[in-house]
Amino acid sequence: MCTIAAMRDDMTNDHLEVGHPARPVAAAALWTSAAGAAAFTVFAYLTTQVHAVRAGSPWQDDPFDTVVTFTLFFVPLLVALGAVRALLCRRDRPLPRYRVEQVLRTALVCTLLVAATLAADWAAVAARADRELWNNGTPWLVASLLPLTGVTAAGLLLHRRTVRLLPGTARGRGDWLDDVVPLVNMLTGRHSRVGRKLAVLIGHSNVLGFVRSRFTALAAAAALAAGLLVATGLASGEGWPGMLLFSVETTVFACGTFAFVVICNGALRFAAPPPTSRVRRAARIATTTGALALPISLALRDTIWQLLGLGNQTDSLGQWAVVTLAGALLTGALTFSVVALGTKE
C-alpha cells in the first residue's frame, strides 16, 4: 500500500492537472516576464543603437555597456525559445511538470538578465558616469528605468510565488530535446506527411543522442558563429575596425556566448549531459569559467590595469588583449585545479 501511494504521489508530481492553483500564477509570471523582456529589448536597442539617444546615456561606456551588449542579444533569444516551447502548454490538458519548470526557469533567467542590466544602469546613474556628456534627454532615460524596474520586480515576485505553489520536484525527468518531436508534430500538423516523417526520423534516429553527447562542442560552434555575426554587425554599422579589433570582438562575444549557453544548459536543461569523467568535467567547468572571465576582464580592464599598478587605463589594443586573455587563462587554470581536487575520488 505504501508503494502504491508513493507511485501515485510521484505521478501527481509529474504533471500539473487542469485547475491546479500553480497554473494561473505560472501563466501570470510568464506573461509578466515576456512583457518585461519585450520592453527591455526596445529600451536597450534605443539606448545603445540610436546615436541621438545614446549620446546622453550614463551607461554608454564600459563596464556598463558590456552588460547590455550581451543581454540585448540573449534576452530576446531566450524569450523566443521559451515561447516556442510554451506552445505545448495547453490550458485544457495536464502539463508535464518538467516542461512547466523548465519554461518557468527560462523566463526567470530572462528576468534576471534584465534585472542585472537595470542594476548596471542604475549604478551608472549613481556613479554619474560620463557626467560631461549628459544632456536634456538624460533625465528621460533615467525616468524610463522606473517602469522597467517595476515590471522586473513584479516578475520576480510572481516567479517566487509560483515556485511555492509547485509540488515536489521534476528535475532529472526530461530536457528540452524531449519536446522536439511533439513540437514538430504540432507545428507541421498531424496530417502532414512531411511532418510525420520528420518526427519519426528525429525520434528513431540518434540525432537527439548526438546533440546530448556533443552539446559542449555544438555550443562552441554556435558561439563562434554568434561572435562573427555580432562583430560583422558592428563593423557594418560603425565601419571596419581592422582585423585585430575584429578578431578581439569576435573572440570576446563568442567566449561570452559559449559560457552563457553552457551555464544555461546547467540551469535550464536544454540537453541532459551524459555521465563523464572527473577530468573532463573539470576541464568543461574550467573552460566555461575562463570563457566567462574574458568579457568580464574586458569590461573591467581599466580597473585591473590600475590594481596592477600599470597606469590609469589601458590605452592600446595590445594592453586590452593582455589583460583579458591573462585574466581568462588564470581564471580557467584556477578553476580546473579547484574542481579537479574537489572532486578527487
Long-range contacts (C-beta under 8 A, 24 or more apart in sequence): 9-168, 10-168, 12-167, 12-168, 13-97, 13-167, 13-168, 13-169, 13-170, 14-96, 14-97, 14-98, 14-170, 14-173, 15-94, 15-95, 15-96, 15-97, 16-94, 16-95, 16-97, 16-100, 16-166, 17-94, 18-91, 18-92, 18-93, 18-94, 21-165, 22-100, 22-162, 22-165, 22-166, 22-167, 23-91, 23-95, 25-158, 25-161, 25-162, 25-165, 26-100, 26-104, 26-162, 26-165, 26-166, 28-158, 29-104, 29-107, 29-155, 29-158, 29-159, 29-161, 29-162, 30-82, 30-86, 30-103, 30-104, 30-107, 32-151, 32-154, 32-155, 32-158, 33-107, 33-108, 33-110, 33-111, 33-155, 33-159, 34-79, 34-83, 34-107, 35-151, 36-110, 36-111, 36-114, 36-148, 36-151, 36-152, 36-154, 36-155, 37-75, 37-76, 37-78, 37-79, 37-110, 37-111, 37-114, 38-79, 39-147, 39-148, 39-151, 40-71, 40-75, 40-114, 40-117, 40-118, 40-148, 40-152, 41-72, 41-75, 41-76, 43-144, 43-148, 44-68, 44-71, 44-72, 44-75, 44-117, 45-72, 47-141, 48-72, 49-237, 52-137, 53-137, 53-141, 55-133, 55-135, 55-137, 56-133, 56-134, 56-135, 56-136, 56-137, 56-138, 56-141, 57-130, 57-138, 57-141, 58-121, 58-124, 58-125, 58-127, 58-128, 58-129, 58-130, 58-131, 58-134, 58-138, 58-141, 58-142, 59-120, 59-121, 59-124, 59-125, 59-129, 60-130, 60-133, 61-129, 61-130, 62-298, 62-299, 62-301, 62-302, 63-120, 63-299, 63-300, 63-303, 64-120, 64-121, 64-123, 64-124, 64-129, 66-295, 66-296, 66-298, 66-299, 67-116, 67-117, 67-120, 67-299, 68-117, 68-120, 68-121, 69-253, 70-253, 70-256, 70-257, 70-260, 70-295, 71-113, 71-114, 71-116, 71-117, 73-226, 73-230, 73-257, 74-113, 74-260, 75-110, 75-113, 75-114, 78-106, 78-109, 78-110, 78-113, 78-264, 79-110, 81-106, 82-106, 82-107, 82-110, 84-183, 85-176, 85-179, 85-183, 87-183, 87-186, 87-187, 88-179, 88-182, 88-183, 88-186, 96-170, 96-174, 97-166, 97-167, 97-168, 97-170, 97-173, 98-170, 98-171, 98-173, 98-174, 98-175, 98-178, 98-269, 99-174, 99-179, 100-166, 100-170, 101-166, 101-170, 101-171, 102-174, 102-175, 102-176, 102-268, 102-269, 104-159, 104-162, 104-163, 105-267, 105-268, 106-268, 107-155, 107-159, 108-156, 108-159, 109-264, 109-267, 109-268, 111-152, 111-155, 111-156, 111-159, 112-156, 114-148, 114-152, 115-152, 115-156, 118-145, 118-148, 118-149, 118-152, 121-145, 122-149, 171-269, 172-272, 174-269, 174-272, 175-212, 175-269, 175-270, 175-271, 175-272, 176-268, 176-269, 176-270, 176-271, 177-208, 177-211, 177-212, 177-270, 177-271, 177-272, 180-208, 211-271, 212-271, 212-272, 212-273, 212-274, 213-274, 215-265, 215-270, 215-271, 215-273, 216-262, 216-284, 219-258, 219-261, 219-262, 219-265, 220-258, 222-257, 222-261, 223-254, 223-255, 223-257, 223-258, 223-261, 224-250, 224-254, 226-253, 226-254, 226-257, 227-251, 227-252, 227-253, 227-254, 227-255, 227-257, 228-254, 244-317, 245-317, 248-317, 248-320, 248-321, 248-324, 251-294, 252-294, 252-295, 252-298, 252-324, 253-295, 255-290, 255-291, 255-292, 255-294, 255-295, 255-328, 256-291, 256-292, 256-294, 256-295, 258-288, 258-291, 259-288, 259-289, 259-291, 259-292, 260-292, 262-288, 263-288, 263-292, 278-340, 278-343, 278-344, 278-345, 279-340, 281-339, 281-343, 282-335, 282-336, 282-339, 282-340, 282-343, 283-336, 285-335, 285-336, 285-339, 286-332, 286-333, 286-335, 286-336, 286-339, 287-332, 289-331, 289-332, 289-335, 290-328, 290-329, 290-331, 290-332, 290-333, 290-335, 291-328, 291-332, 292-331, 293-327, 293-328, 293-330, 293-331, 293-332, 294-324, 294-325, 294-327, 294-328, 295-324, 296-327, 297-323, 297-324, 297-326, 297-327, 297-328, 298-323, 298-324
